[in-house]
Amino acid sequence: MEYEVPSVNTAMKILKVLSRYRYKSCSLKEIAELVNVNKTTCLRILRTLERHDAVKYDPQRKQYSLGPYLVPLGRRALDLNSHLATATAELPVIAQQTGLTTVLIRRVSPDRVMYLAVEEPPGDHPKLSVAAGQQFPLAAVAFGRCFLAYEDESSWQDYIHHGLVRYTPQSIVDPEEFVAVLRKTRQDGYSVSHGSLTPGISAVASPIFNHDGQVELVIACLAMTAEMTAEREQAVVSVLQASTRRLSELNDYDAALTSH
């Protein structure tokens, strides 16, 4: 068993909880319940994090949120991670070429993905209000399925076994359709979803591979479903795949590793 320091483990859980948009401001009681720790221990850890500016406390609302030091820390982490920096630098190019809000996504747990960076299109293009740090269920939307599609098919059964969630009328809940969509994603090298998680929102996504042939990151373009015609969808796919192929090649990715 790997050794863990309980207080550090809890501190990281707290920061991850507060990084989620729906929990961006929480009371002591809420945080303690979310990370499954008693309030006394939780308070000690929160006060330690507060002293290091990793969290901040609002005395009027009696709520905690992420602290200011995490902003330069995150930027420094991006600077020191060349793959992330290179992928992030590609977002403005894609947003300009497609006229769509463009996001960089990483898998943060077995069943969740998170926006690492967001770029809105320039000019008067319609913009979708999304934020870095937002998390989403892996199997529910195109950019999550880009991670899942390249895993062994036996892992897909875990999601089917636990039940596919119907978030909207467009959500995929039929096991056979779910498997077919994942196989098509793997075959085509991209995935598209229309309102499967949020009504009226479409996503077109393409994976970035590392040198081992694993999906490291995903880039996606977001649009109002009513504006995503078949012609525009294919144009977006072309732009996305040109970028993700180039980024994968920079990672020394060999396409033969994922060919079937």
KEVEXSE-42249 format. One line per field, with one value per atom (N, C-alpha, C): residue in one letter; x, y, z; atom name. Coordinates in steps of 0.05 Angstrom, whole numbers, plus 32768, in hexadecimal, padded with zeros to 4 digits. Example, Ala and Ser with C-alpha at 12.3 -4.5 7.8 and 13.67 -1.06 7.14 Angstrom:
! KEVEXSE-42249
type: [a,a,a,s,s,s]
x: [8108,80F6,8108,8101,8111,8102]
y: [7F8E,7FA6,7FBE,7FD3,7FEB,8001]
z: [809C,809C,809C,808E,808F,809D]
atom: [N,CA,C,N,CA,C]
//
This chain:
! KEVEXSE-42249
type: [m,m,m,e,e,e,y,y,y,e,e,e,v,v,v,p,p,p,s,s,s,v,v,v,n,n,n,t,t,t,a,a,a,m,m,m,k,k,k,i,i,i,l,l,l,k,k,k,v,v,v,l,l,l,s,s,s,r,r,r,y,y,y,r,r,r,y,y,y,k,k,k,s,s,s,c,c,c,s,s,s,l,l,l,k,k,k,e,e,e,i,i,i,a,a,a,e,e,e,l,l,l,v,v,v,n,n,n,v,v,v,n,n,n,k,k,k,t,t,t,t,t,t,c,c,c,l,l,l,r,r,r,i,i,i,l,l,l,r,r,r,t,t,t,l,l,l,e,e,e,r,r,r,h,h,h,d,d,d,a,a,a,v,v,v,k,k,k,y,y,y,d,d,d,p,p,p,q,q,q,r,r,r,k,k,k,q,q,q,y,y,y,s,s,s,l,l,l,g,g,g,p,p,p,y,y,y,l,l,l,v,v,v,p,p,p,l,l,l,g,g,g,r,r,r,r,r,r,a,a,a,l,l,l,d,d,d,l,l,l,n,n,n,s,s,s,h,h,h,l,l,l,a,a,a,t,t,t,a,a,a,t,t,t,a,a,a,e,e,e,l,l,l,p,p,p,v,v,v,i,i,i,a,a,a,q,q,q,q,q,q,t,t,t,g,g,g,l,l,l,t,t,t,t,t,t,v,v,v,l,l,l,i,i,i,r,r,r,r,r,r,v,v,v,s,s,s,p,p,p,d,d,d,r,r,r,v,v,v,m,m,m,y,y,y,l,l,l,a,a,a,v,v,v,e,e,e,e,e,e,p,p,p,p,p,p,g,g,g,d,d,d,h,h,h,p,p,p,k,k,k,l,l,l,s,s,s,v,v,v,a,a,a,a,a,a,g,g,g,q,q,q,q,q,q,f,f,f,p,p,p,l,l,l,a,a,a,a,a,a,v,v,v,a,a,a,f,f,f,g,g,g,r,r,r,c,c,c,f,f,f,l,l,l,a,a,a,y,y,y,e,e,e,d,d,d,e,e,e,s,s,s,s,s,s,w,w,w,q,q,q,d,d,d,y,y,y,i,i,i,h,h,h,h,h,h,g,g,g,l,l,l,v,v,v,r,r,r,y,y,y,t,t,t,p,p,p,q,q,q,s,s,s,i,i,i,v,v,v,d,d,d,p,p,p,e,e,e,e,e,e,f,f,f,v,v,v,a,a,a,v,v,v,l,l,l,r,r,r,k,k,k,t,t,t,r,r,r,q,q,q,d,d,d,g,g,g,y,y,y,s,s,s,v,v,v,s,s,s,h,h,h,g,g,g,s,s,s,l,l,l,t,t,t,p,p,p,g,g,g,i,i,i,s,s,s,a,a,a,v,v,v,a,a,a,s,s,s,p,p,p,i,i,i,f,f,f,n,n,n,h,h,h,d,d,d,g,g,g,q,q,q,v,v,v,e,e,e,l,l,l,v,v,v,i,i,i,a,a,a,c,c,c,l,l,l,a,a,a,m,m,m,t,t,t,a,a,a,e,e,e,m,m,m,t,t,t,a,a,a,e,e,e,r,r,r,e,e,e,q,q,q,a,a,a,v,v,v,v,v,v,s,s,s,v,v,v,l,l,l,q,q,q,a,a,a,s,s,s,t,t,t,r,r,r,r,r,r,l,l,l,s,s,s,e,e,e,l,l,l,n,n,n,d,d,d,y,y,y,d,d,d,a,a,a,a,a,a,l,l,l,t,t,t,s,s,s,h,h,h]
x: [8011,8000,8012,800A,8019,8015,802B,8029,801D,800B,7FFF,8000,8003,8001,7FE5,7FD5,7FB8,7FB2,7FC1,7FBB,7FC0,7FD5,7FDB,7FC6,7FBE,7FA9,7F8F,7F88,7F6F,7F72,7F89,7F8D,7F89,7F94,7F91,7F74,7F66,7F49,7F3A,7F41,7F33,7F38,7F51,7F57,7F48,7F47,7F39,7F1B,7F10,7EF3,7EEE,7EFE,7EFA,7EFF,7F0E,7F14,7EFC,7EE9,7ED1,7EBD,7EB2,7EA2,7E8B,7E7E,7E66,7E6D,7E87,7E90,7EA4,7EA3,7EB8,7EB9,7EA3,7EA2,7E92,7E9E,7E91,7E96,7E84,7E87,7E99,7EA2,7EB2,7EA2,7E89,7E79,7E77,7E72,7E70,7E8A,7EA0,7EBA,7EC0,7EBB,7EC0,7EB0,7E97,7E86,7E90,7E98,7EA0,7EBA,7ECC,7EE6,7EE6,7ECF,7ECB,7EE0,7EE1,7EF3,7EE4,7EEC,7EDE,7EE4,7ED2,7ED5,7EEE,7EF6,7F0E,7F27,7F2A,7F41,7F3F,7F28,7F24,7F2B,7F23,7F29,7F47,7F55,7F72,7F80,7F77,7F83,7F7C,7F63,7F5B,7F6A,7F6F,7F7E,7F9B,7FA6,7FC1,7FC3,7FB0,7FAF,7FAA,7F9A,7F95,7FAF,7FBF,7FD8,7FEB,7FE8,7FF9,7FEB,7FD4,7FC5,7FBB,7FB9,7FAE,7F90,7F84,7F67,7F63,7F4C,7F45,7F2A,7F26,7F0E,7EFF,7EE5,7ED3,7EC4,7ECC,7EBF,7EA2,7E99,7E7D,7E6C,7E75,7E65,7E6D,7E83,7E8E,7E92,7E9F,7EA5,7EC2,7ECC,7EE8,7EE7,7EFC,7F00,7F1D,7F24,7F41,7F4F,7F68,7F77,7F87,7F91,7F9F,7FBA,7FC7,7FE1,7FDF,7FC8,7FC5,7FC6,7FC1,7FC1,7FDE,7FF2,800D,8018,8010,8019,8011,7FF7,7FED,7FFB,8000,800E,802B,8038,8053,8053,803F,803D,803A,802A,8026,8040,804F,8069,807C,807C,808F,8088,806E,8065,8063,8077,8078,8061,8057,8041,8028,8023,800B,800E,8025,802A,8026,8030,802D,8010,8002,7FE6,7FD5,7FDB,7FCC,7FD0,7FE8,7FEE,7FDF,7FD6,7FC7,7FAA,7FA0,7F83,7F7B,7F8A,7F82,7F81,7F93,7F94,7F7A,7F73,7F5A,7F42,7F41,7F29,7F26,7F3C,7F3A,7F31,7F3C,7F35,7F19,7F0E,7EF3,7EDE,7EE6,7ED3,7EC4,7ECF,7EC2,7ED3,7EC6,7ED4,7EE2,7EFC,7F0D,7F19,7F19,7F21,7F36,7F48,7F5B,7F52,7F51,7F45,7F59,7F59,7F69,7F57,7F5E,7F50,7F5B,7F4A,7F53,7F4C,7F3C,7F35,7F2A,7F26,7F1B,7F02,7EF1,7ED7,7ED2,7EE7,7EE2,7EF8,7EF1,7F04,7F01,7F15,7F15,7F20,7F14,7F1F,7F39,7F4F,7F69,7F6C,7F63,7F65,7F4E,7F47,7F31,7F39,7F31,7F36,7F1D,7F14,7EFD,7F05,7EF3,7EF9,7EFB,7F0B,7F0D,7EF5,7EF2,7EDE,7EC2,7EAF,7E92,7E87,7E97,7E8D,7E7E,7E68,7E5A,7E6D,7E6B,7E7D,7E6D,7E78,7E6C,7E7C,7E6F,7E7C,7E84,7E9D,7EA8,7EC2,7ECB,7EE2,7EF5,7F0F,7F22,7F1C,7F1F,7F19,7EFE,7EEC,7ED2,7ED7,7EC8,7ECB,7EB1,7EB4,7E9D,7EA0,7E8A,7E8B,7E97,7EA9,7EB9,7EA8,7E94,7E86,7E6F,7E6A,7E52,7E55,7E6D,7E70,7E88,7E89,7E9D,7EBA,7EC1,7EDD,7EE5,7ED2,7ED7,7EDA,7EC9,7ECA,7EE4,7EF1,7F0B,7F20,7F1E,7F30,7F28,7F0F,7F05,7F08,7F05,7F05,7F1E,7F35,7F4E,7F57,7F46,7F4C,7F43,7F4C,7F43,7F24,7F17,7EFA,7EEE,7EFE,7EF3,7EED,7EFC,7EF7,7EDD,7ED3,7EB9,7EA3,7EA6,7E91,7E8C,7EA1,7E9D,7E88,7E89,7E75,7E5A,7E59,7E3F,7E34,7E45,7E3D,7E31,7E3E,7E35,7E1E,7E18,7E01,7E09,7E00,7E05,7DEF,7DF8,7DE6,7DD8,7DBE,7DB0,7DAF,7DC1,7DC1,7DAD,7DA9,7D97,7D8A,7D76,7D6A,7D7E,7D94,7DA8,7DBE,7DBE,7DD3,7DD2,7DE9,7DEB,7DE9,7DD4,7DD0,7DCD,7DCB,7DC9,7DE5,7DEB,7E06,7E11,7E01,7E0B,7E12,7E02,7E08,7E21,7E24,7E3B,7E55,7E55,7E6D,7E72,7E5C,7E5F,7E6B,7E63,7E6D,7E8B,7E93,7EAF,7EC0,7EB6,7EC5,7EC8,7EB3,7EB4,7EC7,7EC8,7EDB,7EF8,7EFD,7F18,7F1F,7F0B,7F10,7F14,7F04,7F05,7F1A,7F21,7F35,7F28,7F0E,7F01,7EE5,7ED9,7EBE,7EAD,7E93,7E80,7E68,7E5F,7E47,7E35,7E1B,7E08,7DF4,7DF8,7DE5,7DE5,7DFA,7DF9,7DFD,7E09,7E0D,7DFE,7E00,7DF2,7DE1,7DC7,7DB5,7DBE,7DBF,7DC5,7DE2,7DF4,7E11,7E1D,7E2D,7E3B,7E59,7E66,7E83,7E8F,7EA5,7EB4,7ED0,7EDA,7EF3,7F06,7F20,7F34,7F4B,7F56,7F6A,7F86,7F97,7FB4,7FC1,7FD2,7FDE,7FFA,8003,801E,802F,8048,8059,8052,8043,803A,8020,8015,7FFB,7FE3,7FE7,7FD1,7FC7,7FAD,7FA2,7FAB,7FBA,7FC5,7FB3,7FA9,7F97,7F83,7F6E,7F5A,7F55,7F52,7F4A,7F2E,7F1C,7F01,7EF7,7EE6,7ED8,7EBB,7EB1,7E96,7E85,7E6B,7E5A,7E3D,7E2C,7E0F,7E07,7DF8,7DF0,7DE2,7DD2,7DC3,7DD5,7DEE,7E01,7E14,7E13,7E26,7E1A,7E1C,7E13,7E27,7E1F,7E30,7E4A,7E47,7E5E,7E71,7E66,7E78,7E85,7E77,7E82,7E9B,7E99,7EB0,7EC7,7EC1,7ED6,7EE4,7ED5,7EE1,7EF2,7EE8,7EF8,7F13,7F13,7F2B,7F40,7F36,7F48,7F53,7F41,7F49,7F5D,7F58,7F69,7F85,7F85,7F9F,7FB0,7FA4,7FB2,7FBA,7FA7,7FAD,7FC0,7FC0,7FD4,7FF0,7FF2,800C,8016,8004,800C,8013,8006,800D,8028,802E,8048,805E,8059,806D,8072,805F,8063,8070,8079,8085,8071,8058,8043,8045,8042,8042,8025,8018,7FFC,7FF7,800C,8008,8001,8007,8001,7FE3,7FD3,7FB6,7FA6,7FB3,7FA5,7F99,7F82,7F74,7F6C]
y: [7FE8,8000,8019,802D,8045,8055,8061,8071,808C,8095,80AF,80BE,80D8,80E9,80F3,80EB,80F1,810F,8120,813D,8148,813F,8148,813E,8125,8119,8129,8130,813F,815B,8168,8183,8183,816E,816C,8168,8158,8153,816E,817E,8197,81AA,81AB,81BD,81B3,8199,818E,8194,8192,8198,81B5,81C7,81E4,81EC,81DB,81E2,81DC,81CD,81C7,81DF,81E6,81FE,81FE,81E7,81E6,81E8,81E3,81E5,81FB,820F,8224,8234,8235,8241,822F,8226,8212,8219,8212,8215,81FE,8201,81EC,81D2,81D3,81BB,81AD,81BD,81B2,81A4,81B2,81A7,818D,818D,8175,815D,8163,814D,8143,8156,814F,813E,8144,8135,811F,811C,8107,8107,811E,8121,8131,812E,813D,815B,816B,8188,8193,8188,8192,818F,8177,8172,8183,8185,8196,81B3,81BD,81D9,81DE,81CC,81CF,81D0,81BE,81BD,81D6,81DF,81F8,8210,8212,8229,8228,8210,820D,8216,820D,8215,8233,823E,825B,826B,8261,826F,8270,825C,825A,8266,8273,827F,826B,8252,823E,823D,8246,824B,8267,8272,828B,8288,8296,8294,82AE,82AC,82C4,82C4,82D6,82D5,82DD,82ED,82F4,82DC,82CE,82B7,829D,829E,8286,826F,8276,8263,8264,824E,824C,8249,8253,8250,824E,8249,8247,8262,8260,8278,8284,829C,82AA,829E,8290,8285,826F,8263,824E,8258,8272,827E,827E,828B,8289,826D,825D,8241,8231,8235,8227,8231,824A,8255,824A,8248,823E,8220,8211,81F5,81F2,8204,8203,8209,821D,8225,820D,81FE,81E9,81CF,81CD,81B5,81BB,81B4,81BC,81B2,8199,818F,819F,81A6,81B6,81D2,81DE,81F9,81F9,81E5,81E4,81E0,81CF,81CA,81E3,81F0,8208,821E,8220,8235,8230,8218,8211,821A,821E,8225,823E,8255,826D,8269,8259,8254,8246,8231,8222,8233,8243,8254,8268,8273,8286,8279,8261,8254,8249,8241,8235,8249,825F,8272,8267,8252,8245,8246,8245,8242,8227,8228,8211,820B,81F1,81E9,81D2,81D2,81BD,81AD,8192,8181,816C,8166,8150,813F,8125,8112,8115,811A,811F,8108,80F5,80DE,80C9,80B0,809C,80A3,80B4,80BA,80D8,80E9,8106,8112,8127,8137,8155,8165,8181,8193,81AB,81BF,81CA,81C8,81D3,81F0,81F5,8210,8215,822F,8237,824E,824E,8265,826C,8285,828E,8298,8296,82A0,82BF,82CA,82E8,82F4,830E,831C,8318,8318,8317,82FB,82E7,82CB,82C6,82B6,82AF,829F,82A5,8299,828A,8273,8263,8268,826E,8274,825B,8253,823C,8245,8235,823D,8226,822C,8218,820E,81F4,81E8,81DA,81E0,81D2,81B4,81A3,8186,817A,8163,8156,8138,812A,810C,8103,80F0,80E7,80DC,80CC,80BD,80CD,80E6,80F4,8105,810C,8120,8119,8125,811D,811E,8134,8136,8121,8118,8103,80E8,80E4,80CA,80C7,80DD,80DB,80CE,80D1,80C2,80A5,80A0,8085,8073,807F,806F,805F,8069,805C,804A,8045,8031,8016,8001,7FE6,7FE5,7FD8,7FD7,7FCB,7FBB,7FAF,7FC4,7FDB,7FF0,7FFE,7FFD,800A,7FFD,7FE3,7FD5,7FDF,7FEB,7FF7,800C,801D,8033,8028,8014,8007,7FF9,7FEB,7FDD,7FF0,8007,801A,802B,8029,8037,8051,8054,806D,8081,8099,80AD,80BD,80C1,80D2,80EF,8100,811C,812C,8125,8133,811D,8125,8111,8107,8116,810E,80FD,80F8,80E8,80CB,80BF,80A4,8091,8082,8070,8053,804E,8033,8027,8011,8005,8000,7FF6,7FF0,800A,801E,8038,8044,8042,804C,8040,8026,8018,8020,8022,802A,8046,8058,8073,8074,8064,8063,8057,8042,8036,8049,8058,806C,8082,808A,809F,8095,807D,8071,806E,8067,8064,807F,8093,80AD,80C0,80BC,80CE,80E8,80E8,80FF,80F6,8108,8102,811B,8117,812D,8127,813A,8136,814F,814B,8161,8160,8171,8172,815A,814A,8131,8136,814D,8154,816D,8181,819B,81A0,81A3,81A8,81C0,81BC,81D2,81D7,81C7,81CC,81B4,81B9,81A4,81A6,818F,818E,817D,8187,8177,8175,815C,8158,8145,8149,8138,8134,811C,8116,811D,8122,8125,810D,80FF,80E6,80EC,80DC,80DD,80C8,80C5,80B3,8096,8090,8074,806D,8081,807C,8080,808B,8091,80AD,80B2,80CD,80DD,80F2,8103,811B,8127,813E,813C,814D,814F,816D,8174,818F,818D,81A0,81A0,81BC,81BD,81D6,81D4,81E9,81E9,81FD,81F6,8207,8202,8216,8211,81FD,81E9,81D4,81DE,81F3,81FE,820A,8211,821D,8209,81F0,81DC,81CB,81D6,81C8,81B1,819F,8189,8193,81A8,81B3,81C0,81CF,81DC,81C7,81B2,819D,8191,818B,817F,8193,81AD,81C1,81C2,81C1,81C1,81A8,8191,8178,817B,8186,8189,819A,81B1,81C2,81B5,81A8,819A,8184,8173,815D,8165,817B,8185,818D,8199,81A2,818B,8179,8163,814F,814B,813A,8146,8160,816D,816C,8171,8170,8153,813F,8123,811D,8126,8122,812E,8145,8152,8141,8130,811E,8104,8102,80EA,80D3,80DA,80C6,80B8,809E,808D,8084,808C,8086,8068,8058,803B,802F,803E,8034,8032,8043,8043,803A,8031,8028,800D,8007,7FEE,7FE2]
z: [8000,8000,8000,7FEF,7FEF,8008,8012,802B,8025,8037,8034,804E,804C,8064,8065,8078,8079,8076,8084,8083,8067,805A,803F,802B,802F,801E,8021,8039,803E,8032,8035,802A,800C,7FFF,7FE2,7FDA,7FE9,7FE4,7FE7,7FFB,7FFF,7FE7,7FDE,7FC7,7FAE,7FAA,7F92,7F94,7FAC,7FAF,7FA8,7FB4,7FAF,7F92,7F84,7F68,7F56,7F60,7F50,7F52,7F3B,7F39,7F4D,7F4F,7F61,7F7E,7F85,7FA1,7FA5,7F94,7F95,7FAF,7FBD,7FD8,7FEA,8000,8012,802F,8040,805D,8067,8080,808D,808E,8095,8097,807B,8066,804C,8043,8048,803F,804F,8069,8079,806F,8068,805D,8042,8031,8016,8016,8029,8029,803E,804C,805F,8076,8083,809A,80B0,80C9,80DE,80DD,80E8,80E5,80F2,8109,8116,8105,80FA,80E9,80D0,80C5,80AC,80B2,80C8,80CF,80D2,80DE,80E1,80C6,80B4,809A,808A,808C,807E,8087,80A1,80AC,80A3,80A1,8097,807A,806A,804E,804B,805D,805C,8061,8074,807A,8062,8051,8039,8021,8025,800F,7FFB,8003,7FF1,7FF2,8008,800A,8017,8012,8020,802D,8043,8053,8052,804D,804D,8068,807B,8095,8095,8081,8080,8078,8064,805A,8068,8076,8084,8070,805A,8046,803D,8033,8029,800B,7FFE,7FE1,7FDC,7FC3,7FBC,7FC0,7FC9,7FD0,7FB9,7FBC,7FA7,7F9F,7FB1,7FAA,7F94,7F92,7F7E,7F62,7F5E,7F43,7F38,7F45,7F3B,7F3C,7F4F,7F51,7F38,7F30,7F19,7EFF,7EFE,7EE6,7EE5,7EFC,7EFD,7EF5,7EFE,7EF7,7ED8,7ECD,7EB0,7EA1,7EAB,7E9F,7E9F,7EB5,7EB9,7EAC,7EA3,7E95,7E77,7E68,7E4C,7E3C,7E41,7E32,7E36,7E4F,7E55,7E49,7E4C,7E41,7E23,7E15,7DF8,7DF0,7DFE,7DF8,7DFD,7E14,7E1B,7E06,7DFC,7DE8,7DCE,7DCA,7DB1,7DB3,7DCB,7DCE,7DBF,7DC2,7DB3,7D95,7D8B,7D6E,7D65,7D74,7D6E,7D71,7D87,7D8C,7D75,7D6B,7D55,7D3B,7D36,7D1D,7D1C,7D33,7D34,7D3D,7D4A,7D55,7D6D,7D7A,7D91,7DAA,7DC1,7DDA,7DDA,7DE1,7DDF,7DFA,7E02,7E1D,7E1B,7E2F,7E33,7E4B,7E48,7E5C,7E65,7E7F,7E8A,7E9B,7E9C,7EAD,7ECA,7EDD,7EF8,7F0C,7F03,7F13,7EFF,7F09,7EF6,7EE8,7EF4,7EE8,7EE4,7EE6,7EE2,7ED2,7EC3,7EB4,7EBC,7EB6,7EBF,7EA9,7EA7,7E95,7EA2,7E93,7E9D,7E93,7E7B,7E70,7E5D,7E5A,7E49,7E38,7E1F,7E0D,7DFE,7E00,7DF2,7DD6,7DC3,7DA8,7DA8,7D97,7D95,7D88,7D8A,7D7B,7D86,7D74,7D7C,7D7A,7D79,7D79,7D93,7D92,7DAA,7DBD,7DD6,7DEA,7DFF,7E06,7E1C,7E35,7E4B,7E64,7E73,7E71,7E7F,7E8D,7EA0,7EB0,7EB5,7EB5,7EBD,7ED9,7EDD,7EF7,7EF8,7EE5,7EE4,7EDE,7EEC,7EE8,7EDE,7ED0,7EC3,7EC4,7EC4,7EC3,7EA9,7EAB,7E94,7E7D,7E83,7E6E,7E62,7E6B,7E64,7E4B,7E43,7E2E,7E1C,7E05,7DF0,7DFB,7E09,7E11,7E26,7E36,7E49,7E3B,7E27,7E18,7E08,7E02,7DF4,7E05,7E1F,7E31,7E33,7E36,7E3A,7E22,7E0A,7DF1,7DED,7DF7,7DF1,7E08,7E1B,7E30,7E26,7E34,7E2E,7E30,7E1E,7E1D,7E37,7E45,7E5E,7E72,7E71,7E85,7E7F,7E67,7E60,7E70,7E75,7E83,7EA0,7EAB,7EC6,7EC6,7EB1,7EAF,7EA9,7E99,7E92,7EAB,7EBA,7ED2,7EE7,7EEB,7EFF,7EF5,7EDC,7ED1,7EC3,7EAA,7E9B,7EA3,7EAA,7EB5,7E9F,7EA1,7E8E,7E99,7E90,7E98,7E88,7E6F,7E5D,7E4B,7E3C,7E29,7E14,7E10,7DFC,7E08,7E22,7E2F,7E24,7E22,7E18,7E30,7E32,7E49,7E40,7E26,7E1C,7E1A,7E27,7E26,7E0B,7DF8,7DDD,7DCF,7DD2,7DC5,7DD1,7DEC,7DFA,7DEE,7DEC,7DE1,7DC4,7DB5,7D98,7D95,7DA7,7DA6,7DAD,7DC1,7DC8,7DB2,7DA6,7D8F,7D78,7D73,7D5D,7D63,7D7D,7D85,7D80,7D88,7D84,7D67,7D57,7D3A,7D2C,7D33,7D26,7D31,7D4A,7D57,7D62,7D64,7D70,7D7A,7D8A,7D94,7D94,7D90,7D8F,7DA1,7DB0,7DC0,7DBD,7DBD,7DBA,7DD2,7DE5,7DFC,7E0D,7E0E,7E1E,7E3C,7E42,7E5F,7E66,7E55,7E58,7E40,7E44,7E2D,7E1C,7E02,7DF0,7DEC,7DF8,7DF5,7DE7,7DD2,7DC3,7DC9,7DC6,7DCA,7DB4,7DA8,7D95,7DA1,7DA4,7DB3,7DA5,7DAA,7D9E,7DB2,7DB4,7DC8,7DC0,7DD5,7DD2,7DDF,7DD1,7DDC,7DE6,7DFA,7E03,7DF3,7DFA,7DEA,7DEE,7E03,7E08,7DFA,7DEC,7DDE,7DF0,7E08,7E1A,7E16,7E1A,7E18,7E30,7E2A,7E3F,7E44,7E2F,7E31,7E1A,7E1C,7E07,7E02,7DE9,7DE2,7DD7,7DDF,7DD6,7DCF,7DBB,7DB4,7DBD,7DC9,7DD4,7DC4,7DBF,7DB0,7DB8,7DB1,7DB4,7D9E,7DA6,7D94,7D7B,7D7F,7D68,7D53,7D5B,7D48,7D3B,7D45,7D3C,7D25,7D0D,7CF5,7CEF,7CDE,7CD7,7CC9,7CB8,7CAA,7CBE,7CD1,7CE5,7CF6,7CFE,7D0E,7D01,7CE7,7CD9,7CD7,7CD4,7CD3,7CED,7D03,7D1E,7D22,7D1A,7D1C,7D0E,7CF6,7CE7,7CF6,7D01,7D10,7D29,7D37,7D50,7D4B,7D37,7D33,7D28,7D19,7D10,7D28,7D3C,7D54,7D66,7D6B,7D7E,7D72,7D58,7D4B,7D4E,7D4A,7D4C,7D69,7D7C,7D98,7DA1,7D96,7D9C,7D91,7D79,7D6D,7D7D,7D89,7D9A,7DB3,7DBB,7DD1,7DC9,7DB0,7DA4,7DA3,7D9D,7D9B,7D80,7D80,7D68,7D64,7D4E,7D49,7D48,7D42,7D41,7D5C,7D71,7D8C,7D91,7D84,7D89,7D70,7D5C,7D44,7D49,7D3D,7D41,7D26]
atom: [N,CA,C,N,CA,C,N,CA,C,N,CA,C,N,CA,C,N,CA,C,N,CA,C,N,CA,C,N,CA,C,N,CA,C,N,CA,C,N,CA,C,N,CA,C,N,CA,C,N,CA,C,N,CA,C,N,CA,C,N,CA,C,N,CA,C,N,CA,C,N,CA,C,N,CA,C,N,CA,C,N,CA,C,N,CA,C,N,CA,C,N,CA,C,N,CA,C,N,CA,C,N,CA,C,N,CA,C,N,CA,C,N,CA,C,N,CA,C,N,CA,C,N,CA,C,N,CA,C,N,CA,C,N,CA,C,N,CA,C,N,CA,C,N,CA,C,N,CA,C,N,CA,C,N,CA,C,N,CA,C,N,CA,C,N,CA,C,N,CA,C,N,CA,C,N,CA,C,N,CA,C,N,CA,C,N,CA,C,N,CA,C,N,CA,C,N,CA,C,N,CA,C,N,CA,C,N,CA,C,N,CA,C,N,CA,C,N,CA,C,N,CA,C,N,CA,C,N,CA,C,N,CA,C,N,CA,C,N,CA,C,N,CA,C,N,CA,C,N,CA,C,N,CA,C,N,CA,C,N,CA,C,N,CA,C,N,CA,C,N,CA,C,N,CA,C,N,CA,C,N,CA,C,N,CA,C,N,CA,C,N,CA,C,N,CA,C,N,CA,C,N,CA,C,N,CA,C,N,CA,C,N,CA,C,N,CA,C,N,CA,C,N,CA,C,N,CA,C,N,CA,C,N,CA,C,N,CA,C,N,CA,C,N,CA,C,N,CA,C,N,CA,C,N,CA,C,N,CA,C,N,CA,C,N,CA,C,N,CA,C,N,CA,C,N,CA,C,N,CA,C,N,CA,C,N,CA,C,N,CA,C,N,CA,C,N,CA,C,N,CA,C,N,CA,C,N,CA,C,N,CA,C,N,CA,C,N,CA,C,N,CA,C,N,CA,C,N,CA,C,N,CA,C,N,CA,C,N,CA,C,N,CA,C,N,CA,C,N,CA,C,N,CA,C,N,CA,C,N,CA,C,N,CA,C,N,CA,C,N,CA,C,N,CA,C,N,CA,C,N,CA,C,N,CA,C,N,CA,C,N,CA,C,N,CA,C,N,CA,C,N,CA,C,N,CA,C,N,CA,C,N,CA,C,N,CA,C,N,CA,C,N,CA,C,N,CA,C,N,CA,C,N,CA,C,N,CA,C,N,CA,C,N,CA,C,N,CA,C,N,CA,C,N,CA,C,N,CA,C,N,CA,C,N,CA,C,N,CA,C,N,CA,C,N,CA,C,N,CA,C,N,CA,C,N,CA,C,N,CA,C,N,CA,C,N,CA,C,N,CA,C,N,CA,C,N,CA,C,N,CA,C,N,CA,C,N,CA,C,N,CA,C,N,CA,C,N,CA,C,N,CA,C,N,CA,C,N,CA,C,N,CA,C,N,CA,C,N,CA,C,N,CA,C,N,CA,C,N,CA,C,N,CA,C,N,CA,C,N,CA,C,N,CA,C,N,CA,C,N,CA,C,N,CA,C,N,CA,C,N,CA,C,N,CA,C,N,CA,C,N,CA,C,N,CA,C,N,CA,C,N,CA,C,N,CA,C,N,CA,C,N,CA,C,N,CA,C,N,CA,C,N,CA,C,N,CA,C,N,CA,C,N,CA,C,N,CA,C,N,CA,C,N,CA,C,N,CA,C,N,CA,C,N,CA,C,N,CA,C,N,CA,C,N,CA,C,N,CA,C,N,CA,C,N,CA,C,N,CA,C,N,CA,C,N,CA,C,N,CA,C,N,CA,C,N,CA,C,N,CA,C,N,CA,C,N,CA,C,N,CA,C,N,CA,C,N,CA,C,N,CA,C,N,CA,C,N,CA,C,N,CA,C,N,CA,C,N,CA,C,N,CA,C,N,CA,C,N,CA,C,N,CA,C,N,CA,C,N,CA,C,N,CA,C,N,CA,C,N,CA,C,N,CA,C,N,CA,C,N,CA,C,N,CA,C,N,CA,C,N,CA,C,N,CA,C,N,CA,C]
//
